[in-house]
Amino acid sequence: MRMRAFSLVGIIALVVIAGMPQLASAGVITADAAIVHIRVVFTPNPNVVRFRALAEDLGPDNVVGDSFDVHYQDVSGLRVRHEHCGLGISPDTPYCEYGEVTVGERIVTSVKARIVSSTGSITFCTSYEGSTVDPDHSNDCATSFIA
């Protein structure tokens, strides 16, 4: 009889635990880093142009304990003269390391470049330094062209 009582208590405990809502675990942070837009701004000097890349954390999680970074690469027909990171961050050229960001937070990274060819292009990309998982790599980079 005592064995049946313990078995019944065990079954009831399992049913109660299974029916309880699960607490969120401190597991993997998933945040979709994206370059959502690049704007080309022509300066008064006809041989100098500024590229402004808009990056965003599209979620679903905030970036916590990691760094949301934006960098440029694949520069063609241009000579980069200056990089400016938004939010008062000092550039670690070619990277701007923004640290923790929230879902929907937008960050502007700009590059000023001299045009040295008849056409030019630059690619901006997002990345993380730590263990944040980006579920959609198709929007991590975007390229802007000038002619």
C-alpha positions as CSV (number, residue, x, y, z in Angstrom):
1,M,0.0,0.0,0.0
2,R,2.8,2.4,0.9
3,M,4.5,1.7,-2.5
4,R,1.2,2.6,-4.4
5,A,1.0,5.8,-2.4
6,F,4.5,6.8,-3.4
7,S,3.8,5.9,-7.0
8,L,0.6,7.9,-7.0
9,V,2.4,10.9,-5.5
10,G,5.1,10.6,-8.1
11,I,2.6,10.5,-11.0
12,I,0.8,13.5,-9.6
13,A,4.1,15.4,-9.3
14,L,4.9,14.6,-12.9
15,V,1.5,15.8,-14.1
16,V,1.8,19.0,-12.1
17,I,5.3,19.7,-13.4
18,A,4.4,18.9,-17.0
19,G,1.4,21.3,-16.8
20,M,3.4,24.2,-15.5
21,P,4.5,26.9,-17.9
22,Q,8.2,26.6,-18.6
23,L,10.5,29.4,-17.4
24,A,12.6,31.1,-20.0
25,S,16.1,29.9,-19.9
26,A,19.2,31.9,-20.2
27,G,20.0,30.1,-23.4
28,V,21.1,31.3,-26.8
29,I,20.5,34.9,-27.9
30,T,19.0,35.0,-31.3
31,A,19.1,38.4,-33.1
32,D,18.9,39.1,-36.8
33,A,21.5,41.8,-37.5
34,A,20.8,43.5,-40.8
35,I,22.0,46.3,-43.1
36,V,18.6,47.8,-43.9
37,H,19.6,50.7,-46.1
38,I,22.7,52.4,-47.6
39,R,22.4,56.1,-48.6
40,V,24.9,57.8,-50.8
41,V,25.5,61.5,-50.1
42,F,27.5,63.5,-52.6
43,T,29.7,66.2,-51.0
44,P,30.5,69.6,-52.5
45,N,33.7,68.1,-53.7
46,P,32.8,66.1,-56.9
47,N,35.4,63.5,-56.1
48,V,34.3,62.8,-52.5
49,V,31.3,60.8,-51.5
50,R,29.8,59.7,-48.1
51,F,28.1,56.3,-47.6
52,R,25.7,56.0,-44.7
53,A,24.8,52.4,-43.8
54,L,21.7,51.9,-41.5
55,A,22.0,48.7,-39.5
56,E,19.3,47.3,-37.2
57,D,18.7,44.4,-34.8
58,L,15.5,42.8,-36.2
59,G,15.1,40.6,-33.2
60,P,13.7,38.5,-31.8
61,D,16.2,39.1,-28.9
62,N,18.2,42.1,-27.7
63,V,21.9,41.7,-28.1
64,V,23.1,41.2,-24.5
65,G,26.6,40.3,-23.4
66,D,27.9,40.6,-27.0
67,S,28.8,43.3,-29.5
68,F,26.7,44.3,-32.5
69,D,29.4,45.3,-35.1
70,V,29.2,47.0,-38.5
71,H,32.1,47.0,-40.9
72,Y,32.9,47.8,-44.5
73,Q,34.7,45.6,-47.1
74,D,35.1,44.9,-50.8
75,V,35.9,48.6,-51.6
76,S,36.4,49.1,-55.3
77,G,37.1,52.3,-57.2
78,L,37.2,54.3,-53.9
79,R,39.8,55.3,-51.4
80,V,38.4,55.4,-47.9
81,R,39.4,58.6,-46.1
82,H,37.3,58.4,-42.9
83,E,35.0,56.2,-41.0
84,H,32.4,57.5,-38.5
85,C,30.6,55.3,-36.0
86,G,27.3,56.4,-34.6
87,L,26.4,56.6,-30.9
88,G,29.7,58.3,-30.2
89,I,31.7,55.1,-30.7
90,S,35.3,55.4,-31.9
91,P,36.0,53.3,-35.0
92,D,38.3,50.3,-35.0
93,T,38.6,50.6,-38.7
94,P,37.1,49.0,-40.6
95,Y,34.8,48.0,-37.7
96,C,32.4,49.9,-35.6
97,E,31.8,47.9,-32.4
98,Y,28.5,49.1,-30.9
99,G,28.2,46.6,-28.0
100,E,24.7,45.7,-26.7
101,V,21.7,46.9,-28.7
102,T,18.0,46.4,-28.4
103,V,15.5,45.0,-30.9
104,G,14.6,47.8,-33.4
105,E,17.6,49.9,-32.5
106,R,19.0,51.6,-35.6
107,I,22.6,52.5,-36.0
108,V,24.3,54.7,-38.6
109,T,27.8,54.0,-39.8
110,S,29.3,56.3,-42.4
111,V,32.3,56.2,-44.6
112,K,33.8,59.1,-46.5
113,A,35.7,58.1,-49.6
114,R,37.5,59.7,-52.6
115,I,36.4,58.4,-56.0
116,V,39.4,57.1,-57.8
117,S,37.8,55.3,-60.8
118,S,34.8,55.8,-63.1
119,T,32.8,53.4,-60.9
120,G,32.9,52.4,-57.3
121,S,31.4,50.2,-54.7
122,I,31.5,49.4,-51.0
123,T,29.9,46.7,-49.0
124,F,28.7,47.1,-45.4
125,C,28.2,44.0,-43.2
126,T,26.9,43.3,-39.7
127,S,28.3,40.7,-37.3
128,Y,28.6,39.7,-33.7
129,E,31.8,39.1,-31.6
130,G,30.3,36.5,-29.3
131,S,27.8,33.7,-29.3
132,T,24.7,35.6,-30.5
133,V,23.0,33.5,-33.3
134,D,21.9,35.4,-36.5
135,P,19.0,33.4,-37.9
136,D,19.1,35.1,-41.4
137,H,22.4,35.8,-43.0
138,S,20.8,36.9,-46.3
139,N,20.5,40.5,-44.9
140,D,23.9,40.7,-43.1
141,C,25.5,42.6,-46.0
142,A,24.5,45.2,-48.6
143,T,26.5,46.8,-51.4
144,S,26.2,50.3,-52.7
145,F,27.5,51.3,-56.2
146,I,28.3,54.7,-57.8
147,A,28.9,55.4,-61.4
